[in-house]
Amino acid sequence: MTPVIAIVADDLTGSGDTAVQFVRAGWSTHLSIGGADEALSGPATEGVEVLSVTTNSRALNAADAADVIRRNVRQLRDAGVSRLYKKVDSTLRGAFKAEIDAARDAWGEDAIAVICPAFPATGRTVEQGILYVNGKPVTETSAATDPVTPVTESHIPTLLGCAHVAPLDGDTPETLAARIAQAGNTVVVDAATDADLERLARAIGLLGERALPVGAGGLAVPLARVWAGADQTAPVVVVVTSQHSAARAQAAALQAAGADTWTPSLDQLADDAQWQAWSQPLLQAHAQAPAEAGTILLLAPEGQRAGLDSETVADRLGSLAAQLIRASRAAGVVATGGDGARSVLVALQANGIALVDEVMGGVPLGTLTGGTAVGLPVVTKAGGFGTEDVLVRAVRAIRDRRFKR
């Protein structure tokens, strides 16, 4: 199996702090202490999805560093790697420009190097193109007196001789991606917060395989999640059976985010013939996965009806969700309301959930064990629990993790 993603780092510790971000997003990852030739030929990379290689080039002069990077990137590209992350020092040490230029040239003629070494969690931010470390320009820190690779320029666009994109009010990943694409083949982008890095990672995802992200561990955190869902085309099915006001507000937020919402009437739920007439068009509409991933929301109606109890509502929607999951080969399922969640799992003949993480406190994420949908990502949530955006976050948690089925 050829790795999907390669990380090319100039030293081992940087390679490791970036690679671990992909592990957290569910990618099978191997950290090599050597370059691409050694890593690609070793048995330890069998079945690996992310390969992090170490060029040990930080102390090399510009020409030698460029040669090493160019050779490694070409080997990885020729081996079938479809996405590349160029790890650089978060304080700009090393042959910074030479390595980036060489990586971009080797990656492809239409490649766009998108540079942002920000790592807010460790005090690194990029503002107006200047790299700050704990609030000071990097040239006013110890990096400026590094005995091997002293840093002489804090303004990254000046160091690289390239374009700069600063955030605008109301920027979305789509608008940011468009501005990056128009700026040139090497672009520095500001980021002062984790939210800025999240938006940038999603913009890079929209740019596709031509994008060559360049950064430290900070950008790798959201990018590992974005790339995990980059190739998904199957829907996530969300089932809300709870009548709690919190669950209704959460469903409304998911609908506002673009979910394809289907809500039967109380009469349709109560009568077999009406139920079949209502549910069959839904199954037919999603018999095949769409070209782009979406979200399907099955929402129980509000109110009560004589002869219709909550157990019947849960069984109807749970069974329908299971049919929909099979028909659309869904990417995952989110179930709100204990009775509804149980009905979905029973309809899929699952015997449990292998827990892997949580969307937020009290909202577990896992995969189904047993039954007809083994390995299907699943989130379960009590009806009255969670923030208003919890269902939106639950869908994203499924999209933003690499699951193996």
DOROLUM-327011 format. One record per residue (C-alpha): residue number from 1; residue in three letters; x, y, z. Coordinates in nm, 3 decimals, padded with zeros to 5 digits. Each point is the difference from the previous one (the first is absolute). Layout:
! residues N
+-----+------+---------+---------+---------+
:  nr : rest :    east :   north :      up :
+-----+------+---------+---------+---------+
: NUM :  ALA :       X :       Y :       Z :
...
+-----+------+---------+---------+---------+
! end
This chain:
! residues 405
+-----+------+---------+---------+---------+
:  nr : rest :    east :   north :      up :
+-----+------+---------+---------+---------+
:   1 :  MET :  00.000 :  00.000 :  00.000 :
:   2 :  THR :  00.143 :  00.339 : -00.102 :
:   3 :  PRO : -00.025 :  00.272 :  00.266 :
:   4 :  VAL : -00.268 :  00.259 : -00.076 :
:   5 :  ILE :  00.181 :  00.285 :  00.173 :
:   6 :  ALA :  00.367 :  00.081 :  00.049 :
:   7 :  ILE :  00.156 :  00.234 :  00.252 :
:   8 :  VAL :  00.347 :  00.128 : -00.088 :
:   9 :  ALA :  00.178 :  00.152 :  00.298 :
:  10 :  ASP :  00.350 :  00.140 :  00.035 :
:  11 :  ASP :  00.056 : -00.163 :  00.339 :
:  12 :  LEU : -00.126 : -00.296 :  00.201 :
:  13 :  THR : -00.174 :  00.178 :  00.285 :
:  14 :  GLY : -00.194 :  00.220 : -00.241 :
:  15 :  SER : -00.095 : -00.304 : -00.201 :
:  16 :  GLY : -00.134 : -00.162 :  00.315 :
:  17 :  ASP : -00.204 :  00.293 :  00.134 :
:  18 :  THR : -00.171 :  00.030 : -00.337 :
:  19 :  ALA : -00.056 : -00.371 : -00.061 :
:  20 :  VAL : -00.173 : -00.045 :  00.334 :
:  21 :  GLN : -00.274 :  00.242 : -00.109 :
:  22 :  PHE : -00.094 : -00.247 : -00.274 :
:  23 :  VAL : -00.005 : -00.285 :  00.250 :
:  24 :  ARG : -00.252 :  00.195 :  00.207 :
:  25 :  ALA : -00.221 :  00.038 : -00.307 :
:  26 :  GLY : -00.005 : -00.378 : -00.052 :
:  27 :  TRP :  00.266 : -00.041 : -00.269 :
:  28 :  SER :  00.238 : -00.296 :  00.017 :
:  29 :  THR :  00.333 :  00.181 :  00.014 :
:  30 :  HIS :  00.368 : -00.093 : -00.011 :
:  31 :  LEU :  00.282 :  00.228 :  00.109 :
:  32 :  SER :  00.326 : -00.071 : -00.181 :
:  33 :  ILE :  00.335 :  00.124 :  00.126 :
:  34 :  GLY :  00.128 :  00.004 : -00.356 :
:  35 :  GLY : -00.105 :  00.128 : -00.342 :
:  36 :  ALA : -00.249 : -00.120 : -00.258 :
:  37 :  ASP :  00.220 : -00.268 : -00.156 :
:  38 :  GLU :  00.057 : -00.173 :  00.333 :
:  39 :  ALA : -00.361 :  00.043 :  00.116 :
:  40 :  LEU : -00.163 : -00.126 : -00.320 :
:  41 :  SER :  00.212 : -00.314 : -00.012 :
:  42 :  GLY : -00.045 : -00.102 :  00.362 :
:  43 :  PRO : -00.251 : -00.266 :  00.116 :
:  44 :  ALA : -00.118 :  00.224 :  00.284 :
:  45 :  THR : -00.199 :  00.214 : -00.245 :
:  46 :  GLU : -00.225 : -00.285 : -00.116 :
:  47 :  GLY : -00.362 :  00.120 :  00.027 :
:  48 :  VAL :  00.106 :  00.349 :  00.108 :
:  49 :  GLU : -00.217 :  00.293 : -00.116 :
:  50 :  VAL :  00.223 :  00.287 :  00.116 :
:  51 :  LEU :  00.377 : -00.020 : -00.036 :
:  52 :  SER :  00.211 :  00.259 :  00.178 :
:  53 :  VAL :  00.357 :  00.019 : -00.129 :
:  54 :  THR :  00.296 :  00.186 :  00.144 :
:  55 :  THR :  00.251 :  00.166 : -00.232 :
:  56 :  ASN :  00.235 :  00.119 :  00.278 :
:  57 :  SER :  00.064 :  00.306 : -00.214 :
:  58 :  ARG : -00.041 :  00.290 :  00.243 :
:  59 :  ALA :  00.372 :  00.065 :  00.032 :
:  60 :  LEU :  00.076 : -00.037 : -00.373 :
:  61 :  ASN :  00.075 :  00.294 : -00.229 :
:  62 :  ALA : -00.281 :  00.113 : -00.229 :
:  63 :  ALA :  00.115 : -00.187 : -00.311 :
:  64 :  ASP :  00.055 : -00.331 :  00.178 :
:  65 :  ALA : -00.326 :  00.028 :  00.194 :
:  66 :  ALA : -00.191 :  00.069 : -00.321 :
:  67 :  ASP :  00.151 : -00.307 : -00.167 :
:  68 :  VAL : -00.097 : -00.224 :  00.291 :
:  69 :  ILE : -00.358 :  00.131 :  00.013 :
:  70 :  ARG : -00.048 : -00.019 : -00.376 :
:  71 :  ARG :  00.119 : -00.361 : -00.008 :
:  72 :  ASN : -00.222 : -00.106 :  00.290 :
:  73 :  VAL : -00.314 :  00.169 : -00.131 :
:  74 :  ARG :  00.045 : -00.149 : -00.347 :
:  75 :  GLN :  00.044 : -00.348 :  00.145 :
:  76 :  LEU : -00.317 :  00.036 :  00.204 :
:  77 :  ARG : -00.195 :  00.143 : -00.294 :
:  78 :  ASP :  00.121 : -00.282 : -00.226 :
:  79 :  ALA : -00.103 : -00.254 :  00.264 :
:  80 :  GLY : -00.361 :  00.122 : -00.024 :
:  81 :  VAL : -00.033 :  00.236 :  00.296 :
:  82 :  SER : -00.288 :  00.237 : -00.076 :
:  83 :  ARG :  00.045 :  00.262 :  00.275 :
:  84 :  LEU :  00.313 :  00.153 :  00.148 :
:  85 :  TYR :  00.063 :  00.198 :  00.317 :
:  86 :  LYS :  00.333 :  00.184 :  00.017 :
:  87 :  LYS :  00.095 :  00.030 :  00.364 :
:  88 :  VAL :  00.219 :  00.301 :  00.078 :
:  89 :  ASP :  00.141 :  00.141 :  00.318 :
:  90 :  SER : -00.252 :  00.217 :  00.186 :
:  91 :  THR :  00.271 :  00.264 :  00.051 :
:  92 :  LEU :  00.116 :  00.007 : -00.367 :
:  93 :  ARG :  00.336 : -00.167 :  00.061 :
:  94 :  GLY :  00.175 : -00.193 : -00.275 :
:  95 :  ALA :  00.011 :  00.051 : -00.377 :
:  96 :  PHE : -00.358 :  00.120 :  00.016 :
:  97 :  LYS : -00.044 :  00.146 : -00.347 :
:  98 :  ALA :  00.214 : -00.257 : -00.182 :
:  99 :  GLU : -00.194 : -00.294 :  00.145 :
: 100 :  ILE : -00.342 :  00.149 : -00.074 :
: 101 :  ASP :  00.090 :  00.093 : -00.357 :
: 102 :  ALA :  00.146 : -00.346 : -00.065 :
: 103 :  ALA : -00.304 : -00.177 :  00.146 :
: 104 :  ARG : -00.240 :  00.207 : -00.210 :
: 105 :  ASP :  00.197 : -00.057 : -00.320 :
: 106 :  ALA :  00.012 : -00.374 :  00.061 :
: 107 :  TRP : -00.366 : -00.030 :  00.097 :
: 108 :  GLY : -00.138 :  00.125 : -00.332 :
: 109 :  GLU : -00.013 :  00.278 : -00.258 :
: 110 :  ASP : -00.326 :  00.141 :  00.137 :
: 111 :  ALA :  00.090 : -00.045 :  00.368 :
: 112 :  ILE : -00.081 :  00.279 :  00.245 :
: 113 :  ALA :  00.217 :  00.012 :  00.311 :
: 114 :  VAL : -00.221 :  00.130 :  00.284 :
: 115 :  ILE :  00.224 :  00.105 :  00.288 :
: 116 :  CYS : -00.107 :  00.050 :  00.360 :
: 117 :  PRO :  00.237 : -00.109 :  00.281 :
: 118 :  ALA : -00.241 :  00.125 :  00.267 :
: 119 :  PHE : -00.053 : -00.218 :  00.306 :
: 120 :  PRO : -00.207 :  00.208 :  00.246 :
: 121 :  ALA :  00.013 : -00.269 :  00.269 :
: 122 :  THR :  00.377 :  00.050 :  00.019 :
: 123 :  GLY : -00.006 :  00.378 : -00.038 :
: 124 :  ARG :  00.071 :  00.015 : -00.374 :
: 125 :  THR : -00.227 :  00.229 : -00.205 :
: 126 :  VAL :  00.022 :  00.155 : -00.345 :
: 127 :  GLU : -00.143 :  00.352 : -00.021 :
: 128 :  GLN :  00.043 :  00.234 : -00.297 :
: 129 :  GLY :  00.250 : -00.252 : -00.129 :
: 130 :  ILE :  00.222 :  00.027 :  00.309 :
: 131 :  LEU :  00.076 : -00.306 :  00.210 :
: 132 :  TYR : -00.041 :  00.077 :  00.369 :
: 133 :  VAL :  00.122 : -00.221 :  00.284 :
: 134 :  ASN : -00.180 :  00.079 :  00.325 :
: 135 :  GLY : -00.082 :  00.344 : -00.132 :
: 136 :  LYS :  00.347 :  00.090 : -00.131 :
: 137 :  PRO :  00.122 : -00.007 : -00.361 :
: 138 :  VAL :  00.207 : -00.313 : -00.040 :
: 139 :  THR :  00.317 :  00.202 : -00.066 :
: 140 :  GLU : -00.029 :  00.138 :  00.354 :
: 141 :  THR :  00.016 : -00.350 :  00.149 :
: 142 :  SER :  00.274 : -00.256 :  00.049 :
: 143 :  ALA : -00.063 : -00.128 : -00.355 :
: 144 :  ALA :  00.191 :  00.307 : -00.123 :
: 145 :  THR :  00.316 : -00.118 :  00.175 :
: 146 :  ASP : -00.027 : -00.370 : -00.082 :
: 147 :  PRO :  00.362 : -00.115 : -00.045 :
: 148 :  VAL : -00.076 : -00.212 : -00.309 :
: 149 :  THR : -00.297 :  00.160 : -00.178 :
: 150 :  PRO : -00.059 :  00.354 :  00.132 :
: 151 :  VAL : -00.325 :  00.163 : -00.110 :
: 152 :  THR :  00.046 :  00.345 : -00.157 :
: 153 :  GLU : -00.351 :  00.087 : -00.123 :
: 154 :  SER : -00.334 : -00.001 :  00.181 :
: 155 :  HIS : -00.216 :  00.102 : -00.296 :
: 156 :  ILE : -00.057 : -00.329 : -00.183 :
: 157 :  PRO : -00.108 :  00.146 : -00.339 :
: 158 :  THR :  00.326 :  00.197 : -00.005 :
: 159 :  LEU :  00.201 : -00.310 :  00.091 :
: 160 :  LEU : -00.165 : -00.198 : -00.280 :
: 161 :  GLY : -00.058 :  00.279 : -00.252 :
: 162 :  CYS : -00.363 : -00.102 : -00.036 :
: 163 :  ALA : -00.362 :  00.108 :  00.037 :
: 164 :  HIS : -00.182 :  00.054 :  00.329 :
: 165 :  VAL : -00.369 : -00.054 :  00.082 :
: 166 :  ALA : -00.138 :  00.163 :  00.313 :
: 167 :  PRO : -00.341 : -00.095 :  00.144 :
: 168 :  LEU : -00.305 :  00.206 : -00.091 :
: 169 :  ASP : -00.316 :  00.048 :  00.204 :
: 170 :  GLY : -00.246 : -00.269 : -00.097 :
: 171 :  ASP :  00.259 : -00.223 : -00.165 :
: 172 :  THR : -00.118 : -00.357 : -00.055 :
: 173 :  PRO :  00.210 : -00.296 : -00.111 :
: 174 :  GLU : -00.141 :  00.052 : -00.348 :
: 175 :  THR :  00.091 :  00.369 : -00.024 :
: 176 :  LEU :  00.341 : -00.061 :  00.153 :
: 177 :  ALA :  00.071 : -00.285 : -00.244 :
: 178 :  ALA : -00.093 :  00.225 : -00.293 :
: 179 :  ARG :  00.232 :  00.279 :  00.118 :
: 180 :  ILE :  00.288 : -00.242 :  00.054 :
: 181 :  ALA : -00.046 : -00.146 : -00.349 :
: 182 :  GLN :  00.015 :  00.349 : -00.151 :
: 183 :  ALA :  00.303 :  00.116 :  00.199 :
: 184 :  GLY :  00.269 : -00.210 : -00.167 :
: 185 :  ASN :  00.190 : -00.326 :  00.035 :
: 186 :  THR :  00.147 :  00.080 :  00.342 :
: 187 :  VAL : -00.226 :  00.169 :  00.254 :
: 188 :  VAL :  00.041 :  00.085 :  00.368 :
: 189 :  VAL : -00.328 :  00.003 :  00.196 :
: 190 :  ASP : -00.052 :  00.155 :  00.344 :
: 191 :  ALA : -00.134 : -00.196 :  00.297 :
: 192 :  ALA : -00.013 :  00.122 :  00.359 :
: 193 :  THR : -00.249 : -00.248 :  00.144 :
: 194 :  ASP : -00.101 : -00.363 : -00.032 :
: 195 :  ALA : -00.315 :  00.119 : -00.179 :
: 196 :  ASP :  00.220 :  00.172 : -00.261 :
: 197 :  LEU :  00.190 : -00.326 : -00.053 :
: 198 :  GLU : -00.326 : -00.193 : -00.028 :
: 199 :  ARG : -00.125 :  00.232 : -00.274 :
: 200 :  LEU :  00.332 : -00.017 : -00.180 :
: 201 :  ALA :  00.007 : -00.381 :  00.016 :
: 202 :  ARG : -00.348 : -00.015 : -00.152 :
: 203 :  ALA :  00.109 :  00.243 : -00.273 :
: 204 :  ILE :  00.296 : -00.226 : -00.075 :
: 205 :  GLY : -00.240 : -00.293 : -00.020 :
: 206 :  LEU : -00.202 :  00.188 : -00.261 :
: 207 :  LEU :  00.313 :  00.066 : -00.208 :
: 208 :  GLY :  00.048 : -00.375 : -00.038 :
: 209 :  GLU :  00.317 : -00.188 : -00.082 :
: 210 :  ARG :  00.172 :  00.300 : -00.157 :
: 211 :  ALA :  00.025 :  00.160 :  00.344 :
: 212 :  LEU :  00.331 : -00.051 :  00.179 :
: 213 :  PRO : -00.055 :  00.107 :  00.361 :
: 214 :  VAL :  00.314 :  00.113 :  00.180 :
: 215 :  GLY : -00.002 :  00.040 :  00.375 :
: 216 :  ALA :  00.073 : -00.135 :  00.344 :
: 217 :  GLY : -00.205 : -00.225 :  00.226 :
: 218 :  GLY : -00.269 :  00.268 :  00.034 :
: 219 :  LEU : -00.135 : -00.015 : -00.354 :
: 220 :  ALA :  00.030 : -00.379 :  00.001 :
: 221 :  VAL : -00.263 : -00.028 :  00.276 :
: 222 :  PRO : -00.303 :  00.113 : -00.206 :
: 223 :  LEU :  00.148 : -00.113 : -00.332 :
: 224 :  ALA :  00.020 : -00.362 :  00.115 :
: 225 :  ARG : -00.374 :  00.015 :  00.066 :
: 226 :  VAL : -00.085 :  00.184 : -00.322 :
: 227 :  TRP :  00.191 : -00.251 : -00.212 :
: 228 :  ALA : -00.171 : -00.287 :  00.183 :
: 229 :  GLY : -00.330 :  00.108 : -00.150 :
: 230 :  ALA :  00.129 :  00.137 : -00.329 :
: 231 :  ASP : -00.105 : -00.299 : -00.212 :
: 232 :  GLN : -00.334 : -00.076 :  00.166 :
: 233 :  THR : -00.309 :  00.003 : -00.221 :
: 234 :  ALA : -00.238 : -00.204 :  00.215 :
: 235 :  PRO : -00.252 :  00.173 :  00.230 :
: 236 :  VAL : -00.010 :  00.005 :  00.377 :
: 237 :  VAL : -00.342 : -00.107 :  00.129 :
: 238 :  VAL : -00.133 :  00.184 :  00.307 :
: 239 :  VAL : -00.304 : -00.129 :  00.192 :
: 240 :  VAL : -00.175 :  00.222 :  00.254 :
: 241 :  THR : -00.285 : -00.167 :  00.190 :
: 242 :  SER :  00.018 :  00.211 :  00.317 :
: 243 :  GLN : -00.273 :  00.257 :  00.066 :
: 244 :  HIS :  00.222 :  00.199 :  00.236 :
: 245 :  SER :  00.025 :  00.370 : -00.086 :
: 246 :  ALA :  00.381 : -00.023 : -00.005 :
: 247 :  ALA : -00.011 : -00.281 : -00.257 :
: 248 :  ARG : -00.243 :  00.199 : -00.216 :
: 249 :  ALA :  00.230 :  00.304 :  00.008 :
: 250 :  GLN :  00.297 : -00.223 : -00.089 :
: 251 :  ALA : -00.194 : -00.145 : -00.293 :
: 252 :  ALA : -00.088 :  00.351 : -00.117 :
: 253 :  ALA :  00.368 :  00.097 :  00.007 :
: 254 :  LEU :  00.089 : -00.306 : -00.207 :
: 255 :  GLN : -00.278 :  00.081 : -00.248 :
: 256 :  ALA :  00.130 :  00.359 : -00.024 :
: 257 :  ALA :  00.344 : -00.146 : -00.080 :
: 258 :  GLY : -00.147 : -00.166 : -00.309 :
: 259 :  ALA : -00.128 : -00.339 :  00.111 :
: 260 :  ASP : -00.253 : -00.167 : -00.229 :
: 261 :  THR : -00.286 : -00.027 :  00.251 :
: 262 :  TRP : -00.283 : -00.253 : -00.010 :
: 263 :  THR : -00.278 :  00.021 :  00.259 :
: 264 :  PRO : -00.303 : -00.232 : -00.022 :
: 265 :  SER : -00.336 :  00.102 :  00.142 :
: 266 :  LEU : -00.149 : -00.168 :  00.304 :
: 267 :  ASP : -00.260 : -00.165 : -00.225 :
: 268 :  GLN :  00.270 : -00.138 : -00.230 :
: 269 :  LEU :  00.182 : -00.150 :  00.295 :
: 270 :  ALA : -00.317 : -00.158 :  00.136 :
: 271 :  ASP : -00.122 : -00.171 : -00.318 :
: 272 :  ASP :  00.193 : -00.274 : -00.185 :
: 273 :  ALA : -00.118 :  00.095 : -00.347 :
: 274 :  GLN :  00.064 :  00.372 :  00.051 :
: 275 :  TRP :  00.341 : -00.077 :  00.145 :
: 276 :  GLN :  00.102 : -00.204 : -00.303 :
: 277 :  ALA : -00.126 :  00.268 : -00.237 :
: 278 :  TRP :  00.203 :  00.264 :  00.183 :
: 279 :  SER :  00.323 : -00.193 :  00.058 :
: 280 :  GLN :  00.051 : -00.169 : -00.337 :
: 281 :  PRO :  00.072 :  00.321 : -00.195 :
: 282 :  LEU :  00.267 :  00.085 :  00.258 :
: 283 :  LEU :  00.171 : -00.335 : -00.045 :
: 284 :  GLN : -00.020 :  00.027 : -00.378 :
: 285 :  ALA :  00.145 :  00.352 :  00.006 :
: 286 :  HIS :  00.305 : -00.123 :  00.191 :
: 287 :  ALA :  00.044 : -00.342 : -00.158 :
: 288 :  GLN :  00.343 :  00.112 : -00.118 :
: 289 :  ALA :  00.252 :  00.227 :  00.169 :
: 290 :  PRO : -00.006 :  00.356 : -00.145 :
: 291 :  ALA :  00.297 :  00.159 : -00.172 :
: 292 :  GLU :  00.059 :  00.213 :  00.309 :
: 293 :  ALA : -00.038 : -00.102 :  00.362 :
: 294 :  GLY : -00.308 :  00.129 :  00.177 :
: 295 :  THR : -00.204 : -00.050 :  00.315 :
: 296 :  ILE : -00.341 : -00.166 :  00.018 :
: 297 :  LEU : -00.209 :  00.092 :  00.304 :
: 298 :  LEU : -00.289 : -00.226 :  00.104 :
: 299 :  LEU : -00.196 :  00.213 :  00.246 :
: 300 :  ALA : -00.295 : -00.126 :  00.202 :
: 301 :  PRO : -00.301 :  00.235 : -00.008 :
: 302 :  GLU : -00.100 :  00.191 :  00.309 :
: 303 :  GLY : -00.322 : -00.073 :  00.183 :
: 304 :  GLN : -00.203 : -00.309 :  00.086 :
: 305 :  ARG : -00.264 : -00.214 : -00.165 :
: 306 :  ALA : -00.237 : -00.255 :  00.145 :
: 307 :  GLY :  00.128 : -00.352 : -00.069 :
: 308 :  LEU :  00.356 :  00.114 : -00.077 :
: 309 :  ASP :  00.257 : -00.049 :  00.274 :
: 310 :  SER :  00.365 :  00.104 :  00.020 :
: 311 :  GLU :  00.119 : -00.359 : -00.048 :
: 312 :  THR : -00.173 : -00.024 : -00.337 :
: 313 :  VAL :  00.147 :  00.333 : -00.111 :
: 314 :  ALA :  00.350 : -00.116 :  00.098 :
: 315 :  ASP : -00.044 : -00.339 : -00.170 :
: 316 :  ARG : -00.128 :  00.157 : -00.322 :
: 317 :  LEU :  00.280 :  00.256 : -00.026 :
: 318 :  GLY :  00.269 : -00.241 :  00.123 :
: 319 :  SER : -00.095 : -00.261 : -00.258 :
: 320 :  LEU : -00.017 :  00.263 : -00.274 :
: 321 :  ALA :  00.342 :  00.133 :  00.100 :
: 322 :  ALA :  00.146 : -00.351 : -00.026 :
: 323 :  GLN : -00.148 : -00.044 : -00.348 :
: 324 :  LEU :  00.131 :  00.341 : -00.101 :
: 325 :  ILE :  00.348 : -00.081 :  00.133 :
: 326 :  ARG :  00.012 : -00.316 : -00.209 :
: 327 :  ALA : -00.148 :  00.162 : -00.312 :
: 328 :  SER :  00.233 :  00.300 :  00.000 :
: 329 :  ARG :  00.304 : -00.173 :  00.151 :
: 330 :  ALA : -00.002 :  00.276 :  00.258 :
: 331 :  ALA :  00.320 :  00.141 :  00.147 :
: 332 :  GLY : -00.148 : -00.011 :  00.350 :
: 333 :  VAL : -00.303 :  00.046 :  00.219 :
: 334 :  VAL : -00.093 :  00.239 :  00.281 :
: 335 :  ALA : -00.291 : -00.091 :  00.228 :
: 336 :  THR : -00.161 :  00.234 :  00.255 :
: 337 :  GLY : -00.236 : -00.143 :  00.256 :
: 338 :  GLY :  00.067 : -00.328 :  00.181 :
: 339 :  ASP : -00.293 : -00.188 : -00.152 :
: 340 :  GLY :  00.088 :  00.114 : -00.350 :
: 341 :  ALA :  00.369 : -00.083 :  00.040 :
: 342 :  ARG : -00.082 : -00.349 :  00.123 :
: 343 :  SER : -00.245 : -00.056 : -00.286 :
: 344 :  VAL :  00.263 :  00.090 : -00.259 :
: 345 :  LEU :  00.252 : -00.241 :  00.151 :
: 346 :  VAL : -00.258 : -00.279 :  00.030 :
: 347 :  ALA : -00.108 :  00.049 : -00.362 :
: 348 :  LEU :  00.365 : -00.031 : -00.106 :
: 349 :  GLN :  00.036 : -00.310 :  00.221 :
: 350 :  ALA :  00.295 :  00.159 :  00.179 :
: 351 :  ASN :  00.099 : -00.131 :  00.339 :
: 352 :  GLY :  00.194 :  00.302 :  00.121 :
: 353 :  ILE :  00.225 :  00.297 : -00.069 :
: 354 :  ALA :  00.379 :  00.008 :  00.006 :
: 355 :  LEU :  00.069 :  00.345 :  00.147 :
: 356 :  VAL :  00.283 :  00.206 : -00.149 :
: 357 :  ASP : -00.060 :  00.361 :  00.108 :
: 358 :  GLU : -00.269 :  00.249 :  00.093 :
: 359 :  VAL : -00.153 :  00.291 : -00.189 :
: 360 :  MET : -00.025 :  00.190 :  00.326 :
: 361 :  GLY : -00.037 : -00.101 :  00.362 :
: 362 :  GLY : -00.270 : -00.268 :  00.024 :
: 363 :  VAL : -00.041 : -00.047 : -00.376 :
: 364 :  PRO :  00.198 : -00.312 : -00.100 :
: 365 :  LEU :  00.133 : -00.085 : -00.345 :
: 366 :  GLY :  00.069 : -00.358 : -00.097 :
: 367 :  THR : -00.058 : -00.274 : -00.256 :
: 368 :  LEU : -00.260 : -00.275 : -00.007 :
: 369 :  THR :  00.094 : -00.352 :  00.098 :
: 370 :  GLY : -00.191 : -00.297 : -00.139 :
: 371 :  GLY : -00.295 :  00.005 : -00.238 :
: 372 :  THR : -00.033 :  00.116 : -00.358 :
: 373 :  ALA :  00.194 :  00.324 :  00.031 :
: 374 :  VAL :  00.313 : -00.097 :  00.190 :
: 375 :  GLY :  00.241 :  00.292 :  00.033 :
: 376 :  LEU : -00.261 :  00.267 : -00.081 :
: 377 :  PRO :  00.086 :  00.323 :  00.187 :
: 378 :  VAL : -00.271 :  00.088 :  00.251 :
: 379 :  VAL : -00.076 :  00.282 :  00.243 :
: 380 :  THR : -00.269 : -00.038 :  00.266 :
: 381 :  LYS : -00.139 :  00.284 :  00.209 :
: 382 :  ALA : -00.270 :  00.049 :  00.263 :
: 383 :  GLY : -00.282 :  00.219 : -00.123 :
: 384 :  GLY :  00.032 :  00.277 :  00.258 :
: 385 :  PHE :  00.378 :  00.014 : -00.004 :
: 386 :  GLY :  00.257 :  00.207 : -00.188 :
: 387 :  THR :  00.051 :  00.342 : -00.152 :
: 388 :  GLU : -00.220 :  00.126 : -00.281 :
: 389 :  ASP :  00.264 : -00.087 : -00.262 :
: 390 :  VAL :  00.071 : -00.349 :  00.135 :
: 391 :  LEU : -00.159 : -00.183 : -00.294 :
: 392 :  VAL :  00.198 :  00.212 : -00.245 :
: 393 :  ARG :  00.312 : -00.086 :  00.198 :
: 394 :  ALA : -00.095 : -00.368 :  00.011 :
: 395 :  VAL : -00.029 : -00.018 : -00.378 :
: 396 :  ARG :  00.334 :  00.177 : -00.033 :
: 397 :  ALA :  00.159 : -00.241 :  00.250 :
: 398 :  ILE : -00.099 : -00.288 : -00.228 :
: 399 :  ARG :  00.123 :  00.181 : -00.309 :
: 400 :  ASP :  00.324 :  00.113 :  00.161 :
: 401 :  ARG :  00.136 : -00.335 :  00.108 :
: 402 :  ARG :  00.151 : -00.285 : -00.198 :
: 403 :  PHE : -00.206 : -00.313 :  00.067 :
: 404 :  LYS :  00.088 : -00.342 : -00.138 :
: 405 :  ARG : -00.289 : -00.230 : -00.092 :
+-----+------+---------+---------+---------+
! end
